Amino acid sequence: MMPRFLPMFRKEFIQMRRDRLTLGIMIGVPVIQLLMFGFAIQTEVRHIPTVVLDESRTPASREIVAAFENTGSFDIVRHVDGRPALDAAIARGDAQAGIVVPNDYPRDLARGRTATVQVVVDASDPLSSQSALAAAGAVGQVRNLQILGAAAGRTVLPLEVRVRPRYNPGLRSPNYIVPGLVGVILTITMVLITAMAIVRERERGTLEQLIVTPIRKTELMLGKIAPYVGVGLVQMSLVLLLGRFVFDVPLTGNVLLLYGVVLLFIVASLAFGLFVSTLVRTQQQAMQASFFFVLPNILLSGFMFPRAAMPLVFQWLGLALPLTHFLKVLRGILLKGTGVAALWQEILILAGFAVVLITLSVRRFRKTLD
Amino acid sequence: MTDFAVETHGLTRRFGTLTAVRDLDLAIATGEVFGLLGPNGSGKTTTIRMLCGLLEPSAGTARVAGIDVATEPDRIKERIGYMSQKFGLYEDLTVAENLDFYAGIYGLKNAARRARLDEVIGFLGLDRRFGQLAATLSGGWKRRLALGCALLHRPAVLFLDEPTAGVDPAARRAFWRTIHELARGGTTVLVTTHYMDEAERCDRLAMMSGGHLIALGTPVEVAAQVGGTAGATLEDAFIVLQERDER
């Protein structure tokens, strides 16, 4: 069938093994990225530095401030004397939230009027301000219920909504981040490596010598990318193992299915790298083109930002990225233990990407120098 | 079928508005050592690249080993060997690995592969550098290795683009002995060069200037045609050419 595939594969493998630095980067970078992102990225914001302006200085006011602190969302860093000092602290960035308990708080409370507590939030960072707002709202509700319950003489709550977060009961960020990282790391390295590998042969003049031989385009291209399938599988195994043992990310589903899908995604990514290599002339261009492709993958695929929150156009755009479908399958298998029955559509789409991109690349590739 | 190993009619190649090779007619006999001479930019490399199927001709026809270059570029590649100006092998592979790779790419198998590899390695004396990375070879040894890789499939026609540029005199002489040995064995060799002593070792020469042929014949004939006088040397001819081009 393809008699020259094997020599090509062997050659590429020897070169890959000999380039220790690149190999080290390919293995080291995923590990470092996982450890960094895994520890650093927490979507739930806690311990927001907070300043307090307690105008009344009574047991009641101290009680409500303590209630805020007990949520764990607010870390009281300082008490201030007046409104200007509070605003200044937030403006300087010393604090991201400020709690104001007015002078008449205890009096209103005692007389049965609506007592107010003000929470000022620095909303220039939407993620942490949302957490602060939610926590502040919850403090208010709990206090209200306690006060109303006491007034009505009831000790049992009339209604309780029981929430059960399935597939990630602890609402832990790593469970969400680690599968995403597998996809993002594979996308970056696989696309970049193949795009560079072919262009490098062109730049160094080795392609010229190679294309005066009877080697066929398919043999050349497939032989060239095949060794990197192995690299991709090693990368993903490393990330998943670290995810499992360092971050406790579960592996609920079928491991065989998981590797099958990863294989498909690796081939699709490599195929995209091949395609990039047929569009550019130099390694530098290859690098730029790859990064141009990687960024939308990170932003639109649902790796970190929920796709449901995006305008429709961008949701569609996201569907054009292999990573979007891969993440869905990956999270399904890892966290929910989903099987082929529920994921066959995404699997087919990934296979489609691989076939179309390889065909396109082989068609575009010319065994000539112009 | 003709008896010629390389035959071109009106071979032309344009790059945009620049015509790199214009109306080239060549006929090279089997077993001939044919030199292509001319200043830089005269179209030598473009000609060789067209004959190897690396560039498509803009007009005209070319047959190499009886096969049409434009219509069957892939079949040609089984019959030719090519050595580019720049070292085109893998510097991060050893001599042995480069040879082994090209043996595989040329489809050599089993006993025949072993035998042919031994033959080429012995012929070029490459066994002395076997385990060395290609990057660490001297210019002369790099050329030898490249020639070895281009010879593995016993090509009928060998194209050598400035094979001795940057090679020391002793290595150059050895290289030319090898070229003549190959020609005696029936291989047709088309070689470009800047060295006049090398041009004189060719059976026949073609001088190119500005993309077209200006003289053709044995070294003595070409010297007289271009140099103007009967006693002119190839060197004189070459300088006349160069000055004419610069004007």
Interface residues (C-beta under 8 A of the other chain):
Chain A: P3 R4 L6 P7 M8 R10 K11 I14 Q15 R18 D19 R204 G205 T206 E208 Q209 L210 I211 V212 T213 P214 I215 R216 K367 T368 L369 D370
Chain B: R49 C52 G53 L54 L55 E56 P73 D74 K77 E78 I80 Y82 S84 K86 F87 G88 L89 Y90 E91 D92 L93 E97 D100 F101 Y102 A103 G104 I105 Y106 G107 A146 C149
